[in-house]
Amino acid sequence: MLTPERHQIILETVKKYHTAKIKDLVRSTGASESTIRRDLDQLEQEGLLRRVHGGASLRASASDEPSMGEKITKYHKEKNAIASYAASLVRDGDCIYLDAGSTTYEMISHLYGKDITVVTNGLDQLDKLTEYQIKTYVVGGYVKHRTRAVIGTVAMQNLQQYRFDQCFMGTNGISLREGFSTPDPEEAAIKSTALSLSQERYILADHSKFEEISFGKFANLDEAYIVTNYEGLYLNDYKEKTNIKVVTS
């Protein structure tokens, strides 16, 4: 097989599954492992993919930060299924934390009627929680316009007065090597603090977040339970690192 043909197969595989293992690319192309490694190195240099442990993934900027509106409309069906399952974990009497993620936003309609208290740093979450008449406290501090998240030193200090039965939050990246990450270090600090204040910790993430690394790491994989629709090539590798619940829409 000629090099351009191999490259096309590699890129099509990565685009379809978001990730690709070297051993699977060896099988699909008939090339040697060393040849596939060289192909991946070349494609990474050309900016077409990103090398990860044991393979490659789709390329994304570590500092990219979609707006809340962009997040809500992307993979909506999958996020709603994840959110529905996550909401089923919440018990009457619980005090929970919801961060400013798009999947936590989807949770709120599924929480209607539960006798709970919610703390959030998300302004969109605040609007929807009050609409559904759920008892809510909002963290004070600086508002980041793009994600409508409350962040900063004041927010950190405000957050530390609470203790949570459960926290639910989103992430921009999940990596076997780097754990959970988000583009803004200040948002990462809020997430890390909320995790430390919670007895049960859940990361809600659709399949597109896997094998991605953003600028600000906020937790190792073993620090939170993942609820996702991801059924990709690395699922068993992730299950060796943490607990994962796979839900389908």
C-alpha positions, -999 to 999 in steps of 0.1 A, spaced: 0 0 0 13 34 -9 20 61 17 -9 84 6 -33 55 8 -22 46 43 -25 82 54 -60 84 40 -70 53 60 -54 66 92 -72 100 89 -105 84 81 -102 61 111 -93 90 134 -121 111 121 -147 84 125 -137 71 160 -120 103 173 -90 80 183 -71 52 167 -47 26 182 -15 17 164 -23 -20 165 -57 -14 148 -40 7 121 -15 -20 115 -44 -44 110 -63 -21 87 -34 -11 65 -12 -42 66 18 -20 74 43 -26 102 41 -9 135 72 11 129 57 24 96 25 34 113 45 53 139 63 72 112 30 79 95 15 93 127 46 114 133 44 129 98 6 135 100 11 152 134 38 175 120 14 184 92 -12 194 118 -37 167 108 -39 147 140 -24 145 175 -2 117 188 -14 101 220 -2 71 240 -5 41 217 -20 59 188 -35 92 176 -66 114 181 -83 143 165 -64 175 168 -78 203 189 -62 234 204 -55 232 242 -69 267 246 -101 264 225 -132 273 245 -166 270 228 -193 293 240 -222 279 262 -245 282 232 -222 262 210 -218 235 237 -255 231 243 -264 225 206 -235 200 200 -243 163 206 -275 173 223 -292 139 222 -261 122 237 -258 148 264 -295 145 274 -291 107 278 -260 113 300 -278 140 320 -309 118 326 -288 90 341 -268 115 362 -300 130 376 -312 95 386 -283 93 410 -295 123 430 -315 115 461 -340 136 480 -322 156 507 -290 158 487 -269 189 484 -252 189 450 -229 210 430 -235 217 393 -207 234 373 -212 256 342 -212 227 317 -236 220 289 -244 185 302 -250 197 337 -274 222 322 -293 193 306 -295 176 340 -318 203 355 -350 194 338 -345 158 350 -341 171 386 -376 186 387 -396 176 417 -366 163 438 -362 178 473 -326 189 469 -303 219 473 -281 230 444 -250 251 444 -238 263 410 -212 286 394 -231 287 361 -254 316 352 -273 295 326 -278 268 353 -290 295 377 -317 307 353 -329 271 346 -328 260 383 -350 290 393 -373 283 364 -378 247 378 -382 261 414 -352 241 427 -336 255 458 -304 271 446 -273 290 458 -250 307 433 -213 312 438 -203 348 437 -173 362 418 -161 372 383 -183 362 354 -165 347 323 -186 360 294 -180 332 269 -190 303 292 -211 323 317 -192 307 345 -184 324 378 -146 321 385 -117 338 403 -105 342 438 -138 354 453 -156 324 437 -130 301 452 -135 315 487 -172 315 484 -173 279 472 -152 266 501 -180 273 526 -201 244 512 -199 207 514 -216 185 488 -231 150 487 -224 149 450 -209 171 424 -215 169 386 -193 187 361 -183 188 326 -148 187 310 -132 197 277 -106 169 278 -102 134 291 -68 117 287 -53 85 299 -21 104 306 -33 138 317 -67 131 333 -94 157 332 -87 192 318 -103 225 306 -89 254 287 -91 280 315 -69 275 345 -93 296 367 -122 273 357 -99 243 364 -93 257 399 -130 259 406 -136 224 393 -107 210 414 -121 227 446 -156 215 440 -143 179 436 -124 182 469 -156 193 487 -178 164 474 -183 129 487 -193 116 453 -178 130 421 -191 126 386 -177 139 353 -203 141 325 -187 138 291 -198 129 256 -176 108 234 -159 139 218 -140 147 250 -119 116 251 -83 116 241 -83 154 243 -60 175 265 -68 211 274 -45 237 291 -57 235 327 -57 200 344 -81 198 373 -81 161 383 -66 127 378 -89 100 362 -92 81 395 -106 112 413 -141 110 396 -166 86 382 -173 92 344 -208 91 329 -205 90 291 -217 76 258 -181 69 248 -176 33 234 -144 40 215 -111 21 211 -97 31 245 -128 23 267 -112 -7 284 -80 13 291 -101 40 308 -120 14 328 -87 3 342 -81 38 355 -116 47 369 -153 37 371 -172 45 339 -210 42 332 -218 41 295 -252 53 286 -268 52 251 -293 77 237 
